[in-house]
Amino acid sequence: MDKNTFTGLFLILIILVGSTFLLKPNEEEIKREQFVQDSLAKVKSGVPVTNEHKNVTLKDSVFVDNSKQEVISSVLENDKIKLNLSNLGGQIISSVVKTETTYRGEPVVLFNKSDFGLEFVSNGKNVNTNQLYFTRVDSVPNKLTYRYADADGSYIDFIYSLPEGSNKVDFNISLKGYSQKIPGSTTDLNLVWQTNLLQQEKDLKSERNYSTVYYKTSAGDVDYLSETETAEKDVQEKIEWVSFKQHFFSAAIISKDGFSKGHTKVETTSSNDFVKRYSTKLSLPYKPSDVNSYDLTYYFGTNKFSELKDQGFSLEKQVKMGWGPLKWINRYLVLPIFNFFNSFALSYGLIILLLTVILKGALFPFTYKSYLSMAKMRVLKPEMDEIKAKVGEDNQALLQQEYLKLYKQAGVNPLGGCLPMLFQMPFILAFFYFFPNLFELRHESFLWMTDLSTYDDIIKFPTIPLLGWDHISLMCLLMTTSTLIYTYYNNQTSNVQGQMKYIGYITPLIFFGVLNSYPSGLNYYYFCANILTFAQQFFIRRFVDDDKIHAQIQENKKKPESAKKKGGFQKKLEDMMRQQQQMQQQKNKK
């Protein structure tokens, strides 16, 4: 290192050390900053500083001297919800749904930290209202008005009204006297809301999988962000509402006139303190007039379908009923039947059983035909074995064609056994969405299951690595066992051979791994469906005589070909087999 370099570095060191002492804050400044940080921490944690309103000295600038302010909380509540508000930002800092409890039996606090405010430019300065100190200017029951006033007479009002018996909070924002302070080129004011929604359910992982941001556009479309990963989206069209949805509760903001556009974001987190982070930035249309007023509404409550529907604005569409036709099955068929039984104040376990009985009863004719078809295939098996021995297994096209001839002669439809599954599958899939999203099952018990909306962890153990299991659901175990028994019984009835026989036993085990953490109400439905299906087939078997079926098949064989009906599907199968045989013959010639 040469002399000039050393001298330069030495001078830089002197400047750094000197600036540290010269710029060090004095004791008064340190105390003032500490007070500000302590006050902000209390507000964001939802801890009220005082329960009484005090006068606040306001400054004539958007940059208020925080050292001369005091954070003051206020409460607005009715029989449904309780809101804690703060004069810092004039905002709701926590929301409590009084009619419900968490899985621990504690009050449902949707959030206890929230940043909410308007963002705009005034007199060349950036304004964020959640950093301003407001003062209360009213004494009306069920109504609270916060005002931030400047010395020039301009002010911002945040007005909250909470009617009795309602989960809605009417929220009005009013700006007066800002037409000369906000740039004339301004067309929108930004409304920013971000918060963390707290855990309410026993299974935090499952709760996160059903939680995300929903929104509705003015065109009537309801959309949502990814439920399983961090996602964000810019919406460049008019928005009617945005909802911070978790599994069974929502915190939504609604605009009667619509937001110009918006940006929404949901962020997954590894924290065990809350479900997800939510944020939205919505644009409120601004006009350069003396007064700009915006009528908004909050909704803080449950995701019970009927309750959301009563709120209007299509909020009930954030209850996921499935995709495509499954949604219509659940909404217009299953839900009305469920509500009908629920009107008699029946046990939810009994209601699920009745739903299963109705479904199985409606499908009984197809189940009967399916069993007859399987019985015919069972009777034909000796003849099919003879054909197989004669043709051999090498020429599959010819073998299948000979089988089809036999089916046609006997008057048997080889696909007849698939009919019940074909008609039942949409309902099986629809219930897969229906029960996990059904608020009515929350905290409802049946037998040993204390909560039908989540798994019954009657058997607990330390978490198994890789699998992530820490419990076994008894109802899921019973459902899997009943499926295996039914599969064994069905194989004996239909004489299933080869790989299909083993697949029938592997599939229930796979489903056990999937459904072990699903709601016990869903597994209870599948268990009831298995038992009723087994009972139906046992009943049918007592009235179906294989000897009579064999005699009927022999009579069908004696009928002339012209007297036998040939379905279009069967004809297509025959044509396809004939083409395969021709191709096989050409291949053999080559």
C-alpha positions as CSV (number, residue, x, y, z in Angstrom):
1,M,0.0,0.0,0.0
2,D,1.5,3.4,-1.0
3,K,1.6,6.5,1.1
4,N,-1.3,8.3,-0.8
5,T,-3.7,5.3,-0.4
6,F,-2.9,5.0,3.3
7,T,-3.5,8.7,3.8
8,G,-6.9,8.5,2.0
9,L,-8.1,5.5,4.1
10,F,-7.0,7.2,7.3
11,L,-9.0,10.4,6.5
12,I,-12.1,8.3,5.7
13,L,-11.8,6.6,9.0
14,I,-11.7,9.9,10.9
15,I,-14.8,11.1,9.0
16,L,-16.8,8.0,9.9
17,V,-15.8,8.1,13.5
18,G,-16.6,11.8,13.8
19,S,-20.0,11.5,12.1
20,T,-21.0,8.8,14.5
21,F,-20.6,11.1,17.5
22,L,-21.9,14.2,15.8
23,L,-25.1,12.6,14.5
24,K,-25.8,10.6,17.6
25,P,-29.4,11.3,18.9
26,N,-29.8,13.0,22.2
27,E,-31.6,11.4,25.1
28,E,-34.9,13.2,24.4
29,E,-35.0,12.0,20.8
30,I,-34.3,8.4,21.9
31,K,-37.2,8.5,24.4
32,R,-39.5,10.0,21.8
33,E,-38.7,7.3,19.2
34,Q,-39.1,4.6,21.8
35,F,-42.5,5.9,22.7
36,V,-43.6,5.8,19.0
37,Q,-42.4,2.2,18.5
38,D,-44.1,1.1,21.7
39,S,-47.4,2.7,20.7
40,L,-47.3,1.2,17.2
41,A,-46.5,-2.2,18.7
42,K,-49.5,-2.0,21.0
43,V,-51.9,-1.0,18.2
44,K,-50.7,-3.8,15.8
45,S,-51.0,-6.4,18.6
46,G,-54.6,-5.4,19.3
47,V,-53.8,-4.3,22.9
48,P,-55.8,-1.2,23.8
49,V,-53.8,1.6,25.4
50,T,-56.8,3.1,27.1
51,N,-60.6,2.6,27.1
52,E,-61.5,6.3,27.2
53,H,-61.5,8.8,24.5
54,K,-59.0,11.7,24.9
55,N,-58.6,14.9,23.0
56,V,-55.7,14.8,20.5
57,T,-53.7,17.7,19.3
58,L,-53.6,17.8,15.5
59,K,-51.0,19.3,13.3
60,D,-51.6,21.2,10.1
61,S,-49.4,18.7,8.1
62,V,-49.8,15.2,7.0
63,F,-46.6,14.4,8.9
64,V,-47.7,14.4,12.5
65,D,-45.3,14.6,15.4
66,N,-45.9,11.2,16.9
67,S,-44.2,12.0,20.2
68,K,-47.2,14.2,21.1
69,Q,-49.9,11.6,20.2
70,E,-51.4,8.8,22.2
71,V,-52.8,5.6,20.8
72,I,-56.5,5.2,21.8
73,S,-58.7,2.2,21.2
74,S,-62.4,2.1,20.8
75,V,-64.9,-0.8,20.6
76,L,-67.8,-1.2,18.3
77,E,-70.0,-4.3,18.8
78,N,-73.4,-6.0,18.5
79,D,-74.6,-9.5,19.2
80,K,-72.7,-10.9,16.2
81,I,-69.3,-9.3,16.1
82,K,-66.9,-7.1,18.1
83,L,-64.5,-4.7,16.5
84,N,-61.5,-3.0,18.1
85,L,-60.6,0.2,16.4
86,S,-57.6,2.6,16.8
87,N,-57.3,6.4,16.4
88,L,-53.9,5.6,14.7
89,G,-55.1,5.3,11.1
90,G,-58.8,5.4,12.2
91,Q,-58.9,1.7,11.3
92,I,-60.2,-1.7,12.5
93,I,-57.3,-3.5,14.2
94,S,-59.1,-6.6,15.2
95,S,-62.3,-8.4,14.4
96,V,-64.1,-11.0,16.7
97,V,-66.9,-13.3,15.6
98,K,-68.8,-13.6,18.9
99,T,-71.2,-16.4,17.8
100,E,-68.4,-18.9,17.1
101,T,-65.4,-20.5,18.9
102,T,-62.1,-21.9,17.7
103,Y,-61.1,-25.6,18.1
104,R,-59.7,-24.6,21.5
105,G,-63.0,-23.2,22.6
106,E,-61.7,-19.6,22.4
107,P,-63.5,-16.6,20.7
108,V,-62.9,-16.5,16.9
109,V,-60.6,-13.6,16.3
110,L,-60.2,-13.3,12.6
111,F,-57.2,-11.0,12.9
112,N,-55.5,-8.8,15.5
113,K,-53.1,-7.0,13.3
114,S,-54.2,-5.0,10.3
115,D,-52.9,-2.2,8.1
116,F,-55.7,-0.3,6.4
117,G,-55.6,3.1,4.8
118,L,-55.8,5.5,1.9
119,E,-52.7,6.3,-0.1
120,F,-52.5,9.5,-2.2
121,V,-50.4,12.6,-2.9
122,S,-51.4,15.9,-1.1
123,N,-49.4,19.1,-1.5
124,G,-46.6,17.1,-3.1
125,K,-46.3,14.7,-0.1
126,N,-47.2,11.0,0.0
127,V,-50.1,10.4,2.4
128,N,-50.8,7.1,4.1
129,T,-53.7,7.5,6.5
130,N,-52.7,4.5,8.6
131,Q,-49.9,6.6,9.9
132,L,-52.1,9.5,10.8
133,Y,-53.7,10.1,14.2
134,F,-57.5,10.6,14.0
135,T,-59.9,11.8,16.6
136,R,-63.5,10.7,17.4
137,V,-66.1,13.3,16.7
138,D,-69.4,11.5,17.6
139,S,-71.3,9.9,20.4
140,V,-73.9,8.0,18.5
141,P,-74.7,4.4,19.6
142,N,-73.5,1.7,17.1
143,K,-71.7,4.4,15.1
144,L,-68.2,5.7,15.3
145,T,-66.6,8.6,13.3
146,Y,-62.9,9.2,13.1
147,R,-61.7,12.5,11.6
148,Y,-58.3,13.7,10.6
149,A,-58.4,17.5,10.1
150,D,-55.9,20.0,8.7
151,A,-55.7,23.6,9.8
152,D,-57.0,24.8,6.4
153,G,-60.4,23.1,7.2
154,S,-59.9,20.1,5.0
155,Y,-60.5,16.7,6.6
156,I,-60.8,13.0,6.1
157,D,-63.7,11.1,7.8
158,F,-63.8,7.3,8.4
159,I,-67.4,6.5,9.6
160,Y,-68.3,3.0,10.9
161,S,-71.9,1.9,11.5
162,L,-72.8,-1.5,13.0
163,P,-76.5,-2.4,13.0
164,E,-77.8,-4.9,15.5
165,G,-77.9,-8.5,14.5
166,S,-75.6,-8.0,11.5
167,N,-72.2,-9.2,10.4
168,K,-71.9,-6.2,8.1
169,V,-70.2,-2.9,9.0
170,D,-71.2,0.1,6.9
171,F,-68.1,2.1,6.2
172,N,-68.0,5.5,4.7
173,I,-64.9,7.4,3.6
174,S,-65.3,11.1,3.0
175,L,-62.6,13.6,1.9
176,K,-63.5,17.3,2.0
177,G,-61.4,20.2,0.9
178,Y,-58.7,18.2,-0.9
179,S,-59.5,19.4,-4.5
180,Q,-56.7,22.0,-4.3
181,K,-54.3,19.8,-2.6
182,I,-54.5,16.6,-4.7
183,P,-53.0,16.9,-8.2
184,G,-55.6,17.6,-10.9
185,S,-54.3,14.6,-12.9
186,T,-55.3,12.2,-10.1
187,T,-58.1,9.8,-11.2
188,D,-57.8,7.2,-8.4
189,L,-57.0,6.9,-4.7
190,N,-55.5,3.7,-3.4
191,L,-57.2,1.8,-0.6
192,V,-54.7,-0.6,0.9
193,W,-55.6,-3.4,3.3
194,Q,-53.3,-6.1,4.5
195,T,-53.6,-8.5,7.4
196,N,-52.8,-12.0,8.7
197,L,-55.8,-14.3,9.4
198,L,-55.4,-16.4,12.5
199,Q,-55.8,-20.2,12.9
200,Q,-59.3,-21.3,13.9
201,E,-59.4,-25.1,13.1
202,K,-57.5,-28.0,14.5
203,D,-55.8,-28.9,11.2
204,L,-53.7,-25.9,10.2
205,K,-52.5,-27.5,7.0
206,S,-56.0,-28.3,5.8
207,E,-57.2,-24.8,6.8
208,R,-54.5,-23.3,4.6
209,N,-55.6,-25.5,1.7
210,Y,-59.0,-24.0,1.8
211,S,-57.9,-20.4,2.3
212,T,-57.2,-17.7,-0.3
213,V,-58.3,-14.3,-1.7
214,Y,-61.6,-14.3,-3.6
215,Y,-63.0,-11.4,-5.6
216,K,-65.9,-10.5,-7.8
217,T,-65.8,-8.3,-10.9
218,S,-68.7,-6.1,-12.0
219,A,-69.3,-8.6,-14.8
220,G,-70.5,-11.1,-12.1
221,D,-67.5,-13.4,-12.3
222,V,-66.1,-14.7,-9.0
223,D,-62.5,-15.8,-9.1
224,Y,-59.8,-16.6,-6.6
225,L,-56.0,-17.0,-6.2
226,S,-54.2,-20.3,-5.7
227,E,-55.0,-22.0,-2.4
228,T,-51.8,-23.9,-2.2
229,E,-49.0,-21.4,-3.0
230,T,-48.2,-17.7,-2.9
231,A,-50.0,-15.9,-5.6
232,E,-50.9,-12.4,-6.7
233,K,-53.0,-10.9,-9.5
234,D,-53.7,-7.5,-11.1
235,V,-57.3,-7.1,-12.0
236,Q,-57.8,-4.3,-14.6
237,E,-61.6,-4.3,-14.5
238,K,-64.1,-3.0,-12.1
239,I,-64.2,-5.0,-8.8
240,E,-67.3,-5.4,-6.6
241,W,-65.7,-7.0,-3.6
242,V,-62.6,-8.7,-2.3
243,S,-62.7,-11.3,0.4
244,F,-59.9,-12.6,2.7
245,K,-61.3,-16.2,2.9
246,Q,-60.1,-18.9,5.2
247,H,-61.7,-22.3,5.6
248,F,-64.9,-21.4,7.5
249,F,-64.6,-17.6,8.0
250,S,-64.2,-14.5,5.8
251,A,-63.2,-10.9,6.1
252,A,-64.5,-9.1,3.0
253,I,-64.8,-5.5,1.8
254,I,-67.5,-4.5,-0.6
255,S,-68.0,-1.4,-2.7
256,K,-71.6,-0.4,-3.7
257,D,-70.2,1.6,-6.7
258,G,-67.3,-0.7,-7.4
259,F,-63.5,-0.3,-7.2
260,S,-61.9,0.9,-10.5
261,K,-59.3,-1.9,-10.4
262,G,-57.3,-3.8,-7.9
263,H,-54.3,-5.9,-7.0
264,T,-54.7,-8.9,-4.7
265,K,-52.1,-11.2,-3.1
266,V,-52.2,-14.2,-0.8
267,E,-48.9,-15.4,0.8
268,T,-48.3,-18.8,2.3
269,T,-46.2,-18.9,5.5
270,S,-44.6,-21.5,7.7
271,S,-45.7,-19.6,10.9
272,N,-47.9,-21.5,13.3
273,D,-49.5,-18.2,14.5
274,F,-51.7,-17.5,11.5
275,V,-53.1,-19.1,8.3
276,K,-51.9,-16.9,5.5
277,R,-50.9,-13.3,4.8
278,Y,-53.5,-11.4,2.7
279,S,-53.2,-8.0,1.0
280,T,-55.1,-6.0,-1.6
281,K,-54.7,-2.6,-3.1
282,L,-58.0,-1.2,-4.6
283,S,-58.5,1.9,-6.6
284,L,-61.3,4.3,-5.6
285,P,-62.3,6.7,-8.4
286,Y,-61.5,10.3,-7.6
287,K,-63.0,13.5,-8.9
288,P,-61.5,17.0,-8.4
289,S,-64.5,18.2,-6.4
290,D,-64.8,19.6,-2.9
291,V,-66.2,16.4,-1.5
292,N,-65.4,12.8,-2.5
293,S,-67.4,10.1,-0.6
294,Y,-67.3,6.3,-0.8
295,D,-69.8,3.9,0.6
296,L,-68.2,0.6,1.5
297,T,-69.2,-2.4,3.6
298,Y,-67.2,-4.9,5.6
299,Y,-68.3,-8.5,6.2
300,F,-66.9,-10.4,9.1
301,G,-68.5,-13.8,9.6
302,T,-68.8,-17.4,8.8
303,N,-68.7,-19.1,5.4
304,K,-72.0,-20.8,6.0
305,F,-73.6,-20.9,2.5
306,S,-77.0,-19.6,3.6
307,E,-75.5,-16.8,5.7
308,L,-73.3,-15.6,2.9
309,K,-76.2,-15.8,0.4
310,D,-78.2,-13.5,2.8
311,Q,-75.5,-10.9,2.6
312,G,-76.1,-10.5,-1.2
313,F,-73.3,-9.6,-3.7
314,S,-72.9,-13.4,-4.5
315,L,-70.6,-13.8,-1.5
316,E,-71.8,-17.5,-1.3
317,K,-69.8,-18.3,-4.4
318,Q,-66.6,-18.4,-2.4
319,V,-67.9,-21.6,-0.8
320,K,-66.3,-24.2,-3.1
321,M,-69.0,-26.6,-4.3
322,G,-66.9,-28.3,-6.9
323,W,-66.2,-27.7,-10.6
324,G,-68.5,-28.0,-13.6
325,P,-71.6,-30.2,-13.0
326,L,-70.5,-31.2,-9.5
327,K,-71.2,-27.6,-8.4
328,W,-74.8,-27.8,-9.6
329,I,-75.3,-31.2,-8.0
330,N,-74.2,-29.9,-4.7
331,R,-75.9,-26.5,-4.9
332,Y,-79.3,-27.4,-6.4
333,L,-79.7,-31.1,-5.2
334,V,-77.6,-32.1,-2.3
335,L,-77.8,-28.8,-0.3
336,P,-81.6,-28.4,-0.5
337,I,-82.0,-32.0,0.7
338,F,-79.5,-31.5,3.5
339,N,-81.3,-28.2,4.6
340,F,-84.6,-30.0,4.5
341,F,-83.4,-32.7,7.0
342,N,-81.6,-30.0,9.0
343,S,-84.9,-28.1,9.5
344,F,-86.0,-31.0,11.7
345,A,-83.0,-30.5,14.0
346,L,-81.7,-34.0,13.3
347,S,-78.3,-35.2,14.2
348,Y,-75.8,-34.5,11.4
349,G,-74.7,-38.1,11.5
350,L,-78.3,-39.2,10.9
351,I,-78.6,-36.5,8.1
352,I,-75.6,-38.0,6.3
353,L,-77.0,-41.4,6.6
354,L,-80.3,-40.3,5.2
355,L,-78.5,-38.6,2.3
356,T,-76.8,-41.9,1.6
357,V,-80.0,-43.9,1.7
358,I,-81.7,-41.5,-0.8
359,L,-78.8,-41.7,-3.2
360,K,-78.5,-45.5,-2.9
361,G,-82.3,-45.8,-3.3
362,A,-82.3,-43.7,-6.4
363,L,-79.5,-45.9,-7.9
364,F,-81.0,-49.2,-6.9
365,P,-82.5,-50.1,-10.3
366,F,-79.1,-49.7,-11.9
367,T,-77.5,-51.7,-9.1
368,Y,-79.9,-54.5,-9.7
369,K,-79.2,-54.5,-13.5
370,S,-75.5,-54.4,-12.7
371,Y,-75.7,-57.5,-10.5
372,L,-77.7,-59.3,-13.2
373,S,-75.0,-58.5,-15.7
374,M,-72.3,-59.7,-13.4
375,A,-74.3,-62.9,-12.8
376,K,-74.6,-63.6,-16.5
377,M,-70.9,-63.1,-17.0
378,R,-70.3,-65.5,-14.1
379,V,-72.5,-68.1,-15.7
380,L,-70.8,-67.6,-19.1
381,K,-67.3,-68.1,-17.7
382,P,-67.0,-71.8,-18.4
383,E,-67.9,-71.2,-22.1
384,M,-65.4,-68.2,-22.2
385,D,-62.7,-70.5,-20.8
386,E,-63.4,-73.1,-23.6
387,I,-63.1,-70.3,-26.3
388,K,-59.9,-69.1,-24.7
389,A,-58.4,-72.7,-24.8
390,K,-59.5,-73.1,-28.4
391,V,-58.3,-69.7,-29.8
392,G,-55.3,-69.2,-27.5
393,E,-54.1,-66.0,-25.8
394,D,-51.8,-65.0,-28.6
395,N,-54.5,-63.7,-30.9
396,Q,-56.2,-61.2,-28.7
397,A,-58.2,-59.6,-31.5
398,L,-59.8,-63.0,-32.5
399,L,-60.3,-63.9,-28.9
400,Q,-62.2,-60.7,-28.2
401,Q,-64.3,-61.1,-31.3
402,E,-65.3,-64.7,-30.3
403,Y,-66.2,-63.3,-26.8
404,L,-68.5,-60.7,-28.5
405,K,-70.2,-63.4,-30.5
406,L,-70.9,-65.3,-27.3
407,Y,-72.2,-62.1,-25.6
408,K,-74.5,-61.4,-28.5
409,Q,-75.8,-65.0,-28.6
410,A,-76.5,-65.0,-24.9
411,G,-77.9,-61.5,-24.9
412,V,-75.4,-60.2,-22.4
413,N,-73.9,-56.7,-22.1
414,P,-70.3,-57.0,-20.8
415,L,-70.4,-53.3,-19.7
416,G,-73.7,-53.6,-17.8
417,G,-71.9,-53.9,-14.5
418,C,-70.4,-50.4,-14.9
419,L,-73.8,-48.6,-14.9
420,P,-74.1,-48.0,-11.1
421,M,-70.5,-46.7,-11.0
422,L,-71.2,-44.5,-14.0
423,F,-74.2,-42.9,-12.4
424,Q,-72.8,-42.8,-8.9
425,M,-69.4,-41.3,-9.7
426,P,-70.6,-37.7,-10.1
427,F,-72.2,-37.9,-6.6
428,I,-69.0,-39.4,-5.1
429,L,-67.0,-36.6,-6.5
430,A,-69.6,-34.0,-5.5
431,F,-69.6,-35.1,-1.9
432,F,-65.8,-34.9,-1.9
433,Y,-66.3,-31.1,-2.2
434,F,-69.5,-30.8,-0.3
435,F,-68.7,-32.2,3.2
436,P,-65.2,-30.5,3.6
437,N,-66.8,-27.1,2.9
438,L,-70.0,-27.6,4.9
439,F,-69.9,-25.1,7.8
440,E,-72.8,-26.8,9.5
441,L,-70.6,-29.8,10.4
442,R,-68.1,-27.6,12.2
443,H,-67.8,-28.6,15.9
444,E,-70.7,-31.1,15.5
445,S,-70.2,-34.5,17.1
446,F,-71.5,-37.9,16.3
447,L,-70.5,-41.2,18.1
448,W,-66.8,-40.8,19.0
449,M,-66.2,-38.1,16.4
450,T,-66.1,-34.8,18.2
451,D,-66.0,-32.6,15.0
452,L,-67.4,-33.9,11.7
453,S,-65.6,-31.1,9.8
454,T,-62.2,-32.5,10.5
455,Y,-60.5,-35.9,11.1
456,D,-61.1,-38.0,14.2
457,D,-57.6,-38.6,15.6
458,I,-58.6,-41.4,18.0
459,I,-55.2,-43.0,17.5
460,K,-52.2,-40.5,17.9
461,F,-48.5,-41.0,17.6
462,P,-45.3,-39.1,16.8
463,T,-45.1,-37.7,13.3
464,I,-43.9,-40.3,10.8
465,P,-41.1,-38.8,8.6
466,L,-41.9,-38.5,4.9
467,L,-45.5,-39.5,5.3
468,G,-46.2,-36.7,7.8
469,W,-48.8,-38.8,9.6
470,D,-49.3,-38.2,13.3
471,H,-52.7,-39.9,13.7
472,I,-55.0,-42.6,12.3
473,S,-58.6,-41.7,11.7
474,L,-60.8,-44.5,13.0
475,M,-63.7,-43.6,10.6
476,C,-61.2,-43.6,7.7
477,L,-60.0,-47.0,8.9
478,L,-63.5,-48.4,9.1
479,M,-64.3,-46.9,5.6
480,T,-61.1,-48.6,4.2
481,T,-61.9,-51.9,5.9
482,S,-65.5,-51.9,4.6
483,T,-64.2,-51.2,1.1
484,L,-61.8,-54.1,1.2
485,I,-64.6,-56.4,2.4
486,Y,-66.9,-55.2,-0.3
487,T,-64.1,-55.7,-2.9
488,Y,-63.6,-59.3,-1.8
489,Y,-67.3,-60.0,-1.9
490,N,-67.6,-58.3,-5.3
491,N,-64.7,-60.3,-6.7
492,Q,-66.4,-63.6,-5.6
493,T,-69.6,-62.5,-7.3
494,S,-68.1,-61.3,-10.6
495,N,-65.2,-63.8,-10.8
496,V,-62.7,-61.0,-11.6
497,Q,-59.4,-62.4,-12.7
498,G,-55.9,-61.1,-13.3
499,Q,-54.5,-57.7,-12.4
500,M,-58.0,-56.2,-11.9
501,K,-58.5,-58.4,-8.9
502,Y,-55.4,-57.0,-7.1
503,I,-56.1,-53.4,-8.2
504,G,-59.4,-53.7,-6.4
505,Y,-57.5,-54.3,-3.1
506,I,-54.7,-51.7,-3.7
507,T,-57.0,-48.8,-4.4
508,P,-58.7,-48.6,-1.0
509,L,-55.2,-48.6,0.7
510,I,-54.2,-45.6,-1.5
511,F,-57.4,-43.8,-0.6
512,F,-56.7,-44.5,3.1
513,G,-53.5,-42.5,2.8
514,V,-55.3,-39.7,1.1
515,L,-58.5,-39.5,3.2
516,N,-56.9,-40.1,6.6
517,S,-56.7,-36.3,7.2
518,Y,-60.0,-35.5,5.6
519,P,-63.2,-34.7,7.5
520,S,-64.7,-37.6,9.4
521,G,-68.1,-36.6,8.0
522,L,-66.8,-37.4,4.5
523,N,-65.3,-40.7,5.5
524,Y,-68.5,-41.5,7.4
525,Y,-70.5,-41.0,4.2
526,Y,-68.2,-43.3,2.2
527,F,-68.5,-45.9,5.0
528,C,-72.4,-45.7,5.0
529,A,-72.3,-46.0,1.2
530,N,-70.2,-49.2,1.4
531,I,-72.5,-50.8,4.0
532,L,-75.6,-50.0,2.0
533,T,-74.1,-51.2,-1.3
534,F,-73.1,-54.4,0.4
535,A,-76.6,-54.8,1.9
536,Q,-78.2,-54.2,-1.5
537,Q,-76.1,-56.8,-3.3
538,F,-76.6,-59.3,-0.5
539,F,-80.4,-58.8,-0.8
540,I,-80.3,-59.1,-4.6
541,R,-78.2,-62.2,-4.5
542,R,-80.9,-64.0,-2.5
543,F,-83.4,-63.4,-5.3
544,V,-81.2,-64.1,-8.3
545,D,-80.9,-67.8,-9.3
546,D,-77.8,-68.7,-11.4
547,D,-79.6,-71.7,-12.8
548,K,-82.5,-69.6,-14.1
549,I,-80.0,-67.2,-15.6
550,H,-78.2,-70.1,-17.4
551,A,-81.5,-71.4,-18.7
552,Q,-82.4,-67.9,-20.0
553,I,-79.0,-67.6,-21.8
554,Q,-79.5,-70.9,-23.5
555,E,-82.9,-69.8,-24.7
556,N,-81.4,-66.6,-26.1
557,K,-78.9,-68.7,-28.0
558,K,-81.7,-70.5,-29.8
559,K,-83.3,-67.3,-31.1
560,P,-82.5,-66.4,-34.7
561,E,-80.0,-63.5,-35.2
562,S,-82.7,-61.3,-36.7
563,A,-84.7,-61.5,-33.5
564,K,-81.8,-60.3,-31.4
565,K,-81.3,-56.6,-30.7
566,K,-78.0,-55.2,-31.5
567,G,-77.0,-52.0,-29.8
568,G,-75.0,-49.4,-31.5
569,F,-72.2,-49.7,-29.0
570,Q,-72.0,-53.4,-29.4
571,K,-71.9,-53.1,-33.2
572,K,-69.0,-50.6,-32.9
573,L,-67.2,-53.1,-30.7
574,E,-67.7,-55.8,-33.3
575,D,-66.4,-53.6,-36.1
576,M,-63.4,-52.6,-34.1
577,M,-62.6,-56.3,-33.3
578,R,-63.0,-57.3,-36.9
579,Q,-60.6,-54.5,-38.0
580,Q,-58.0,-55.6,-35.4
581,Q,-58.3,-59.2,-36.6
582,Q,-57.7,-58.1,-40.2
583,M,-54.7,-56.1,-39.2
584,Q,-53.4,-59.1,-37.2
585,Q,-53.8,-61.4,-40.3
586,Q,-52.0,-58.9,-42.6
587,K,-49.2,-58.7,-40.0
588,N,-48.9,-62.5,-39.9
589,K,-48.7,-62.7,-43.7
590,K,-45.9,-60.2,-43.8
